[in-house]
Every structure is written in structure tokens, then in C-alpha cells.
Amino acid sequence: MFPASQPALFVPHGAPTFALRPGAAGAALARRAGRLGSPRAIVVVSPHWDTPVPTVGMAARPETLHDFHGFPAELYQIRYPATGCPEAAHEVGAALAAAGLQVEYDAGRGLDHGAWVPLRMMFPDADVPVVPLSVQSRGGPAHALRVGRALAPLRARGLLVLASGNVTHSLADYVAAVRGDGSTPAYVREFADWVWQRLAASDLDGLLAYRRSATGASRAHPTEEHLLPLFVALGAGGEDFVAERFHAGIDDYVLAMDAYSFTGPREPAA
């Protein structure tokens, strides 16, 4: 018997300092984790692991990667002592292959901050095995959606799909805000609300074409990797997904910290 079906979640990972100052977004992630029951394993998708083809992490004890520079020293002392799950990792690989996707495995991949920061907030005891899965930034939203749809059946087998990124992500605008008056550009909330409106309306075509459809899209995402995990989570919700936004907010001037849950239409909200 497998545990209860799990949702697919898209959560923010913010700047690395989110680990030290979780604020309202961190509290929202912790609350949502408390409603999930006990996943058999977590498939975590981070924009900071970018590979040419979908790659599944197989490490028995994935290392905590401090893949950033110039931040407070205490950040580099944090460890997230997760365990891997070879059984679940092979299920992930098999599901991707069954969908016609090329799959590779990495026996040594650790957890970058896009993975361990939200994991530490949601599962602080590190008591649920973790399977990292890479993104393909050159594949675009349609490819990310395809990856997610391949994972959708695994939710019924007790696997939580946890995709991490940010709904807006512009380092240039962050630097400008720090050096300027500290104000948030209007596009940040406008773009985040546009994304939510399209999700609530199940407007998949509009979302896939967001760079043409949404005002400020290219400024919100000069490069796509931090939004692509949203499409993985969306795809993992299934073709007739039901979306819920369980947090909306802005951190560090320009990072929309919105978080979403995706389930099927006949599944209970998680």
C-alpha cells in the first residue's frame, strides 16, 4: 500500500538569506507541509540544477551544496541531512522514459539552495527521502510541462513533487533597488497576479506563451530557469489540474514569493 496521494507544489526559494529570514513565505511553506501527511519521497526540482536532459539524483546521502558567494557566514554552516531513495529515483526515471524523454542518472548530485532551503522549512527533520531532478533551461515551458506530466502518476504512489523557483527573478532589478530607493517595480506584482489569473482560469495556452502574453514577462524573467519549475509542478497536477495559490508576497524588492498547489479535479485539496 502506498501513502495517500500527494499534490504537486511550486514554492519559492528566494535569495539564500531566505534560509535565515523565512518570514511570511517560510511560515506558509511550513503550514502547507503540515497538511501533507507523510510522503513516501520528495521529487525536488530546482532551477539551480540545469542539464541538457532530465537527470535524476541517486545519492544515498545528498550533500548540502552552498552554491552561492558573498553571503553571511552562518549560511555556510547550514546542513540539510537528507537521505536519498534509489527505489523512488528509479520510479522517476522510468516515468520519464515511459513518456519518451531521455533520462540520465547522477550518483553524486547534492542539494543546491533551490532544494534545501524550502525543504528545510517544510521538512525540518529531514525525515522524508529526497530525489533531485534537474531542469532543462533550453527546453522552455512546453518541455517542462511534459516533464511534469510524466511525473503526475507518481503522486498517487505517495511521491510529492516539489518544484522550487520564483514567479519573478531579476538580479539586475534587485541591484537597482538596493542602489536606488528600495522600491518594488510595478511589474513584480502585476506579473505574479497575471500568472495566478491564468492558473485560476486553467489557461494553459496563455501560460505557455507567457513571454508574448504577459506585460513585463521578459523583465520578470530575463532568463527562464526560475519559472520553468512552475510548469513542472503544473504538469504534475495533471491535464485537468486544479490550482490553489497558498501564499502571495514579495521579498527582497523584486522576488515574488507566490506558492501554488496543483491537484486533479477529484482529488481533495492538500
C-alpha positions in Angstrom: 0.0 0.0 0.0 1.2 3.5 -0.9 0.7 6.5 1.3 -2.1 8.9 0.3 -1.8 10.8 -3.0 0.4 13.9 -2.8 -0.1 17.2 -4.6 2.4 18.9 -6.8 3.7 22.1 -5.3 5.5 25.1 -6.6 7.3 27.0 -3.9 9.7 30.0 -3.7 13.3 29.6 -2.6 14.1 33.3 -2.7 17.6 34.5 -2.1 19.9 32.3 0.0 19.1 34.5 3.0 15.5 33.2 2.9 17.0 30.4 5.0 17.8 32.9 7.7 14.8 35.1 7.4 11.9 32.9 6.4 9.2 35.5 7.2 5.6 35.0 5.9 6.6 32.9 2.9 8.5 30.5 5.1 5.6 30.2 7.5 3.2 29.5 4.6 5.5 26.7 3.4 5.7 25.2 6.9 1.9 25.3 7.3 1.4 23.6 4.0 3.9 20.9 4.8 1.9 20.2 8.0 -1.1 19.3 5.8 0.7 16.8 3.5 0.7 13.7 5.7 3.8 11.6 5.1 5.1 11.5 1.5 7.0 8.3 0.6 9.6 10.5 -1.0 10.0 14.0 -2.4 11.0 14.7 -6.0 12.6 18.2 -5.7 13.1 20.3 -8.9 15.4 23.3 -8.6 16.4 25.8 -11.2 20.0 25.6 -9.9 20.5 22.1 -11.4 20.4 22.7 -15.1 21.3 19.8 -17.5 20.8 19.1 -21.2 18.4 16.2 -20.5 16.3 15.3 -17.4 18.7 13.9 -14.8 17.7 12.1 -11.6 19.9 12.3 -8.5 20.8 8.9 -6.9 23.0 9.9 -4.0 22.3 7.9 -0.8 23.0 11.0 1.3 23.0 14.0 -0.9 25.4 16.7 0.1 24.2 20.2 1.1 25.6 22.5 -1.6 26.3 26.1 -0.8 26.2 27.2 -4.3 26.4 31.0 -3.7 29.0 33.5 -2.7 29.3 36.6 -0.5 26.5 35.8 1.9 26.6 35.7 5.8 28.9 33.1 7.2 26.1 31.3 9.1 24.5 30.3 5.8 27.6 28.1 5.0 27.2 26.3 8.3 23.7 25.0 7.5 23.4 21.3 6.6 20.3 19.5 5.5 20.9 15.8 6.3 18.6 14.3 3.7 18.7 10.7 2.6 18.1 9.6 -1.0 15.7 6.9 -2.2 17.0 4.7 -5.0 13.7 3.0 -5.4 11.8 6.3 -5.9 14.6 7.6 -8.1 14.2 4.6 -10.5 10.4 5.2 -10.5 11.0 8.8 -11.5 13.4 7.7 -14.3 11.0 5.1 -15.5 8.1 7.5 -15.6 10.2 10.0 -17.7 11.4 7.3 -20.0 7.8 6.0 -20.5 6.8 9.5 -21.6 9.5 9.3 -24.3 12.0 11.5 -22.5 15.7 10.8 -22.5 16.9 10.2 -18.9 20.2 10.2 -17.2 21.2 9.5 -13.6 23.7 11.2 -11.3 25.0 9.2 -8.4 26.7 12.1 -6.7 24.4 15.1 -7.1 23.7 17.0 -3.9 21.0 19.5 -2.9 21.6 23.1 -4.0 20.0 26.0 -2.2 17.0 25.9 -4.5 16.3 22.5 -3.0 17.5 22.5 0.6 16.2 26.0 1.6 12.5 25.1 1.0 13.0 21.5 2.2 14.5 22.7 5.5 11.4 24.9 6.1 8.9 22.3 5.2 10.6 19.1 6.5 13.0 20.4 9.2 13.7 16.9 10.5 14.9 15.7 7.1 12.8 12.6 7.7 11.5 12.1 4.1 13.8 10.8 1.4 14.7 13.2 -1.4 15.2 12.7 -5.1 16.6 15.6 -7.0 15.5 16.2 -10.6 17.2 18.7 -12.9 15.6 21.3 -15.2 16.4 22.0 -18.9 16.5 25.7 -19.3 16.8 25.4 -23.1 13.7 23.3 -23.3 11.3 26.1 -22.4 7.9 25.8 -20.8 6.5 23.1 -23.1 9.3 20.8 -22.2 9.0 21.5 -18.5 5.3 20.8 -18.7 6.0 17.5 -20.4 8.4 16.5 -17.7 5.7 17.3 -15.1 3.0 15.3 -16.8 5.3 12.3 -16.9 5.6 12.6 -13.1 1.9 13.0 -12.5 1.1 9.3 -11.9 3.8 9.1 -9.2 1.7 11.4 -6.9 -0.8 8.5 -6.5 2.2 6.4 -5.3 3.0 8.8 -2.5 5.6 10.9 -4.1 5.5 14.6 -3.5 6.5 16.8 -6.5 8.2 19.9 -5.0 9.3 22.4 -7.7 11.2 25.4 -6.5 11.8 28.8 -8.1 10.3 32.3 -8.1 7.5 33.8 -10.1 9.7 36.9 -10.7 13.5 36.8 -10.7 15.7 39.7 -11.9 19.1 40.2 -10.3 19.6 43.4 -12.3 16.4 44.9 -10.8 17.4 43.7 -7.3 20.7 45.6 -7.6 18.9 48.6 -8.9 16.5 48.6 -6.0 19.3 48.2 -3.5 21.3 51.1 -5.0 18.2 53.2 -5.5 15.2 54.0 -3.3 14.4 50.4 -2.4 11.0 50.4 -4.2 9.5 47.4 -5.9 8.9 47.8 -9.7 5.2 47.6 -10.6 5.7 44.6 -12.9 6.6 42.3 -10.0 3.1 42.2 -8.5 1.5 42.7 -11.9 3.2 39.7 -13.5 2.7 37.5 -10.4 -1.0 38.3 -10.4 -1.2 37.6 -14.2 0.3 34.2 -13.6 -2.3 33.4 -10.9 -5.2 34.7 -13.0 -4.1 32.4 -15.9 -3.7 29.4 -13.5 -7.1 30.0 -11.9 -8.6 30.1 -15.4 -6.8 27.0 -16.5 -5.4 29.0 -19.4 -2.6 26.7 -20.3 -2.0 28.2 -23.8 -1.6 31.7 -22.2 0.8 30.4 -19.7 2.9 28.6 -22.2 3.1 31.8 -24.3 3.7 34.0 -21.3 6.7 35.8 -22.8 4.3 37.1 -25.6 1.1 37.3 -23.5 2.2 39.0 -20.2 3.3 42.5 -19.9 6.7 42.7 -18.2 7.4 39.0 -18.7 10.9 39.4 -20.1 11.8 41.8 -17.3 10.3 39.4 -14.7 12.5 36.6 -16.2 15.5 37.8 -18.2 16.2 34.0 -18.4 13.6 31.3 -17.8 15.1 28.8 -15.4 13.4 30.2 -12.3 9.9 29.9 -13.8 10.3 26.6 -15.5 9.8 24.6 -12.3 6.3 26.1 -12.1 5.5 24.3 -15.4 6.9 21.1 -14.0 4.5 21.4 -11.0 1.7 22.4 -13.2 2.2 19.4 -15.4 2.4 17.1 -12.4 -1.0 18.3 -11.4 -2.5 16.5 -14.5 -4.2 17.7 -17.6 -7.3 18.8 -15.7 -5.4 20.5 -12.9 -6.9 22.5 -10.1 -4.6 25.3 -8.9 -4.5 26.9 -5.5 -2.4 29.9 -4.5 -1.5 29.4 -0.9 0.9 32.3 -0.5 1.5 35.7 -2.3 4.1 38.1 -1.3 7.3 40.0 -2.3 10.7 39.6 -0.7 14.0 41.5 -1.5 12.2 44.1 -3.5 11.8 42.0 -6.7 11.2 38.4 -5.8 7.5 37.3 -6.0 7.3 34.6 -3.4 3.9 33.1 -4.6 3.3 29.4 -3.9 0.9 27.1 -5.6 -0.6 23.6 -5.1 -1.8 21.5 -8.1 -4.1 18.5 -7.8 -6.6 16.7 -10.0 -10.2 17.8 -10.1 -11.4 14.8 -8.0 -8.6 14.9 -5.5 -9.0 16.5 -2.1 -7.1 19.8 -1.6 -3.8 19.2 0.1 
